[in-house]
Amino acid sequence: MNGGGTAVPPPQAIISLYGQWAGPGGLSYIIRQQGSYITIQEMNPWLGVTAVGEGTINGNIVNLSYTTAIGTAGQAQLQISPDGRQMLGQSRDMVTGVTMPMQMQR
């Protein structure tokens, strides 16, 4: 309790996203995590690493900034499912302005 007599909620547990995730079309994502900070690497089975990024987890939302292998940069926001096994959202390429759906699961 604080000095006013009201309960202070406990800090929210950070969801672990560490590990390998699968995406559409054979893409895979490798996530490394330290607390609420993550790094991500997108792997294409034919092209190798196609994007790298970093970001933060805030509750069940992941915000990422990334750079692609062709030199464009973008941002993504994903929502983590309640069971922590799926992330859905969208990415926006800051060079072309194209917004695309993004999903991954484990």
C-alpha positions, 0 to 999 in steps of 0.5 A: 500500500502507498501512503494514501491507503490504496493498493498498488498493483504488482508489476506485470510479468514480462512474457518470454518470447525467447527462441524460434518462431515460424512465420508464413511462407517458410520464414522463421524468426529468432528472438533473443530477450533480456527483460523487456528488450528483444532483438529479432532476426528474420530468416528466409529459407532461400535467402538467409537473413532478410531483416534484423531488428530490436524493440521492447515488450510492454504488457502484451504488445511488442514494438519493433524497429527493423532494417531489411537486407535490401536497405529499407527500415520499418516499424512493427507492432505485434500483439502477443496471444494470451498463451504466448504462442502467437503474435499478430500485428503489422509492419510498416516500411518507412521508405516505401510506406507499405503496411503489411500484416505480420504474424508468427507462432511457436 
